[in-house]
Amino acid sequence: MPITIRERFSQITDSDLDLLGYDHTTARPEWFILQALPVPPVTVRPSIILETGIRSEDDLTHKMVDIIRVNQRLKESKEAGTPPLIVQDLVDLLQYHTTTYFDNEVSGIPQAHHRSGRPLKTLTQRLKGKEGRFRGSLSGKRVDFSSRTVISPDPNLDLAEVGVPESIAKKLTIPEIVTDWNIEKLKKLVINGPDKFPGVNYILRPDGVKIRLDFVEDRSIIADSLEAGYLVERHLLDGDIVLFNRQPSLHQMSIMGHHVRVLPGKTFRLHPAVCPPYNADFDGDEMNLHVPQSEESRAEALLLMRVQEQLISPRFGGPIIGGLRDFITGAYLLTKDDTILNTQEFCNYAMLGDYQGKIPEPKIKIKMAHFLLANNYFLYFYHLILIL
């Protein structure tokens, strides 16, 4: 019987519990046998009033009513000298209601149901799982200035770029303070308004008045009234720094800083080489984009979180981003002994990487035309790749 087990547990001394590794001040073994059941506040188990005016109680309240009812019957049966068989049945029923109050999905025990047949959602079911308190309510967040859609590959992007659909770029905004240096640019954006890209959705005046531009017919008047000190919430533009994230966020490279490239379409575009740190692939994965709203947060994203700052994994000290597929094949073809580049081709490639160094002497000279062995200059390109 539980009462016998509790009595034996209570006879264990504090010194023995210390030897066994228990903290006797917070977890004595006899406390596993319940004598009192804490009742959660009504904020945890609120009742609702249906359209018919009938009051409907929470699942936890129903279970506690069952526990109190059976416990009262058990007490009365013991006092009345009821046969032990009936008392034992009531003890088993009380155990069942207490167990399903804590966890209504215990293996081998029938679930407690509503009269409608729906299983009751008790304590464990509220805490665990994706929709539970920990993952759904505490870890899960709902934030402003964010978007989510499917990702697709685009090897033409730079490593730290993310392709953003124009429809999303028009919804997500960046607050930009009007100054003497950017006022003309922002006036053009204000005239475009919220529906034409690139444009502006809102203007915040220094006196706190917020102007919503989709209700303004003649936006040129608003543009002319723009002054230094106004705050303009403009569309995302090429080069803006944003945070890109794929869940589950298991390590620091699960969220990195990218530069925006506004593109047509309805998916986020990602360079294939950046997939490993996100553990992403293109079979329907979705990713989240967050837009920093202050200069401080943008500076941190730029200096600390950009892809270029996350190339080395802190877990094993090696590169987590590197060449793959066409890049490796292209490097092989470029460095073959019979691959030659003329001066113009080399200069074009060097210009793409913004190379500023000295060009070495060509290895082959034919009829006044200089030809460069690609293999001899691969290190220059490799240097450019590292800089990029």
VENSULZI-V910312 format. One line per field, one symbol per residue. phi: phi as a letter, one per 40 degrees, with the letter a starting at -180 (. if undefined). psi: psi as a letter, one per 20 degrees, with the letter a starting at -180 (. if undefined). burial: 1 if it has 24 or more other C-alpha atoms within 12 Angstrom, else 0. A space follows every 10 residues. Layout:
phi->???
psi->???
burial->???
This chain:
phi->.dcccccccc cccccccccc gccccbaccc ccccbbbcbc ccccbccbbc ccgccbccdc cdcccccccc cccccccccc gcddcccccc cccccccccc ccacbccgbc ccbcccgccc cbdcccccgc ccccccbccc bbbcfaaaac bacaccccdc cbcbdccccc ccbbcbccbc cbcccccccc ccgccbccab cbbbcdcgcb bcccbccbcc ccccccbchc bbccccbdgc cbbbabcccc acccbbcbcc bcbchbbcbb cdcccdccfb abbhdbbbbb bcbbcccccc cccbbcdccb cccccbgbcb bacafdcccc cccccccccb bcdccccccc cdcfcbcccc cccbbbfgcc bbccccbccc cccccccc
psi->qhhggggghi iprhhhhhhi jqoihimqhi ihophqopoq rihhmqqqor hiippprqgh gghhgggggh hghgghgghi kqqhghghgh ghhggghggh ggojkppipq qpqrhiipqq oagghhhrrh jagghhgghp qoqrlqrprq qqqniiqrhj qpppqhhhhi gpqppppprh hjhgghghhg hhahhppqap gqpoqhjipp poiijpgnih gghhiprpiq ppnrqprpiq prppppqpnh rhjiorpqpp opqrajqppp phijgghilq rlkjqqrqpp oqjqhghhgg hghhiqhhik hppigjjrpi paqqdhgggh hghhjqhjoq prgggghggh hhjlpjappr qqhpoolipp ppphhijhhg hhhgghg.
burial->0000000000 0000000000 0000000110 0000000000 0000000000 0000000111 1111011001 1001000000 0000001001 1011111111 1111100000 1100000001 1110110000 0000000000 0000111111 1111001111 1111111111 1111111100 0010011111 1111101111 1111000000 1010000010 0110011001 1111111001 1111110000 0111111111 1110001111 1111111111 0000111111 1110000100 1100111111 1000000001 1110000000 0001100001 1110011001 0000000000 0000000000 1111111101 11000000
